[in-house]
Amino acid sequence: MPARVSEAFVLQTWPFKEGDLIVSFLTRDFGKLRGVARRARRPKSGFGSGLERLSHIRMSYFQRENRELVNIDSCDLLNSQFGVLNDFASACALDFFAEVSEQLLPAAEPNEKYFRLVTTVLDHIKSANNAWAAVTYFSVWAVKLAGLLPELHVCLGCGASLDGERAWFSRHHPGLHCHHCRLRDSWELSLESRAIAEEILRTHIAQLPARTWTQHTAADLRRFLAQQMESQIERKLITFPVLEAAA
């Protein structure tokens, strides 16, 4: 099969055999793939820093018939994320983006909207020097694009409208509940955070209403969204509690 060349983001790597790496990467045109980068761990590897987490690359690879792993020939670094690593919250955000993408996306299923989402949030972290808006925006849209975002205006229990009303969420339940239907061990999702979610769904991140984004802004919304992801992948996200603890 002739070699393919795809624009891609590196999601995760694992050591493989002597000097090789298995690489999970998100392409613009073919979705999430995995491949083997021969001799990538050797000192004089031609891959250089192109296989670092969330490096934006142009990758050349080919796939033999009936083989799950592609063979990676080379990659050209288009953009690295080294510039934001001096900020701990931003570095944790990169880990979060990579883990969610690795766990949530199905293999070999094209999803250009998701690729553009990753591009958008990485660009925003670099330009705004603030991770929290990017993490919240990414979380809303990652859940939305995966088809996991529940109705935010209606009680899951009784069907009552939640517009202007308090609402609660709990683990292993996909939606929100009103005061009368709230379950034990539940958390409130504030009116402000629900409004932020609606803003994100209809507004590009660069045009969001001006506000001071801190670790506490929409923290309840991020927790709600992380629980939707965890229910889908049937495991806890490793990076989420580290991110939310970042000062």
C-alpha positions in Angstrom: 0.0 0.0 0.0 1.4 3.5 -0.8 2.5 5.7 2.0 0.0 8.1 3.5 0.9 11.6 4.7 -1.4 13.0 7.4 -1.5 16.1 9.6 -1.6 14.7 13.1 -1.3 15.2 16.9 0.6 12.7 19.0 -1.5 11.4 21.8 0.6 8.8 23.6 3.7 6.6 23.2 4.8 3.3 24.7 8.2 1.6 24.5 8.2 -1.4 22.1 11.0 -3.9 21.6 14.5 -2.5 21.6 14.6 1.1 20.6 11.1 1.3 19.1 7.9 3.1 20.1 4.3 2.4 19.6 2.6 5.8 18.9 -1.1 6.7 19.2 -1.9 9.7 17.0 -4.9 11.6 15.9 -5.0 12.4 12.2 -7.2 15.0 10.5 -8.3 12.6 7.7 -8.3 9.1 9.2 -9.0 9.6 12.9 -7.1 7.9 15.7 -4.4 5.4 14.6 -1.6 3.5 16.2 1.7 2.7 14.6 5.3 1.6 15.2 8.1 4.1 15.0 11.3 2.0 14.4 14.4 3.0 16.3 12.6 6.1 17.7 14.2 5.7 21.2 17.7 5.6 19.9 19.9 8.7 20.4 20.2 9.5 16.7 16.6 8.9 15.9 15.3 10.9 12.9 12.0 11.5 14.8 13.6 14.0 17.2 11.0 15.7 19.3 8.3 15.0 16.8 6.8 12.3 18.9 6.3 14.3 22.1 2.8 14.5 23.6 0.5 16.6 21.5 3.2 17.6 19.0 1.5 18.8 15.8 3.2 16.9 13.0 3.0 15.9 9.4 3.4 12.1 9.5 4.3 9.6 6.8 3.1 6.1 7.3 1.7 3.0 5.6 -0.5 0.1 6.7 -0.3 -3.4 5.4 -3.5 -5.3 4.8 -5.0 -6.9 8.0 -2.5 -5.2 10.2 -3.7 -3.1 13.1 -0.5 -1.1 13.6 0.7 1.1 10.8 4.4 1.6 10.1 5.6 5.1 10.7 8.3 6.2 8.3 8.9 9.8 9.4 7.3 12.9 10.8 7.9 16.6 10.4 7.3 18.8 13.4 4.8 21.6 12.6 4.3 22.9 16.1 5.4 21.8 19.5 3.8 22.5 22.9 7.1 23.2 24.7 6.2 26.9 25.1 3.4 26.3 27.6 5.2 23.7 29.8 6.5 26.3 32.2 2.9 26.8 33.5 1.9 23.8 35.6 -1.9 24.1 34.9 -1.2 24.3 31.2 1.1 21.3 31.3 -1.7 19.3 33.2 -4.2 20.5 30.6 -2.1 19.0 27.8 -2.0 15.7 29.7 -5.8 15.9 30.1 -6.4 16.6 26.4 -4.2 13.7 25.4 -5.8 11.2 27.8 -9.4 12.1 26.9 -8.6 11.9 23.2 -6.9 8.5 23.6 -9.7 7.0 25.7 -12.8 8.6 24.2 -12.1 8.3 20.5 -12.8 5.1 18.5 -10.0 3.8 16.3 -9.8 4.7 12.6 -13.0 6.8 12.6 -12.5 10.2 10.9 -13.5 13.1 13.0 -12.3 16.4 11.6 -14.4 18.4 14.1 -12.6 16.8 17.0 -9.2 17.5 15.3 -10.2 21.1 14.9 -11.2 21.2 18.6 -7.8 20.0 19.7 -6.2 22.6 17.4 -8.4 25.4 18.8 -7.7 24.7 22.5 -4.0 24.3 22.0 -3.9 27.6 20.1 -5.9 29.3 22.9 -3.6 28.1 25.7 -0.7 29.6 23.9 -2.3 32.9 23.0 -4.3 33.5 26.3 -1.7 32.0 28.7 -4.6 30.6 30.7 -5.6 26.9 30.8 -9.0 27.0 32.4 -11.1 28.4 29.6 -9.4 26.0 27.2 -10.0 23.0 29.5 -13.7 23.9 30.0 -14.3 24.5 26.3 -12.6 21.3 25.4 -14.5 19.2 27.9 -17.9 20.6 26.7 -17.2 19.9 23.1 -15.4 16.5 23.6 -18.5 15.3 25.4 -20.8 16.9 22.8 -19.0 15.4 19.8 -18.9 11.9 21.5 -22.7 12.1 21.8 -22.6 12.0 25.6 -23.8 15.5 26.5 -27.2 15.2 28.3 -30.0 17.7 28.3 -29.2 20.6 30.6 -32.7 22.1 30.8 -34.8 19.1 31.9 -34.8 16.9 35.0 -33.9 13.4 34.2 -36.2 12.1 36.9 -39.5 13.9 36.4 -39.1 15.9 33.2 -39.5 19.2 34.9 -37.9 22.3 33.4 -34.6 23.3 35.0 -34.5 26.8 33.5 -33.8 29.1 36.3 -33.9 26.3 38.8 -31.2 24.5 40.8 -29.9 21.2 39.4 -27.8 18.3 40.7 -25.8 15.5 39.1 -24.5 12.2 40.4 -22.0 9.6 39.3 -23.3 6.9 36.8 -26.4 9.0 35.9 -26.2 10.8 32.6 -28.3 13.9 33.2 -29.4 16.5 35.8 -32.1 16.2 38.5 -34.3 18.8 40.1 -34.4 19.4 43.9 -37.2 16.9 44.3 -35.5 14.1 42.3 -31.9 14.7 43.4 -30.1 11.5 44.4 -27.9 10.9 47.4 -24.2 11.7 46.9 -24.9 14.3 44.3 -23.3 17.6 43.5 -24.9 20.9 42.4 -24.3 22.2 38.9 -24.8 25.9 39.2 -26.9 28.2 37.0 -23.7 30.1 36.1 -21.9 27.0 35.0 -24.9 25.8 32.9 -24.9 29.3 31.3 -21.2 28.9 30.5 -21.9 25.5 28.9 -24.5 27.1 26.7 -22.2 30.0 25.7 -19.5 27.4 24.8 -21.9 25.5 22.6 -22.8 28.5 20.5 -19.6 30.6 20.6 -16.0 30.1 19.4 -13.6 30.2 22.3 -12.0 33.4 21.0 -15.4 35.2 21.2 -16.6 34.0 24.6 -17.9 36.8 26.9 -15.1 38.4 28.8 -14.6 36.9 32.3 -11.7 36.2 34.6 -11.0 32.4 34.2 -9.6 30.8 37.3 -9.4 27.2 38.6 -12.7 27.8 40.3 -14.6 29.0 37.3 -17.1 26.3 36.1 -15.2 23.7 38.2 -18.6 22.0 38.9 -19.2 21.8 35.1 -15.9 20.2 34.4 -16.6 17.6 37.1 -20.0 16.9 35.6 -18.4 16.5 32.1 -15.5 14.3 33.4 -18.1 12.0 35.0 -19.9 11.6 31.6 -16.6 10.7 30.0 -15.7 8.2 32.8 -19.1 6.5 32.5 -18.4 6.0 28.8 -14.9 4.7 29.1 -15.7 2.7 32.3 -12.6 3.9 34.1 -11.4 7.0 36.1 -9.5 9.6 34.2 -6.0 9.7 35.7 -5.2 13.3 34.6 -8.5 15.0 35.8 -7.8 15.1 39.6 -4.2 16.2 38.9 -5.5 19.0 36.7 -8.2 20.2 39.1 -5.6 20.3 41.9 -3.2 22.5 39.9 -2.6 25.8 41.6 
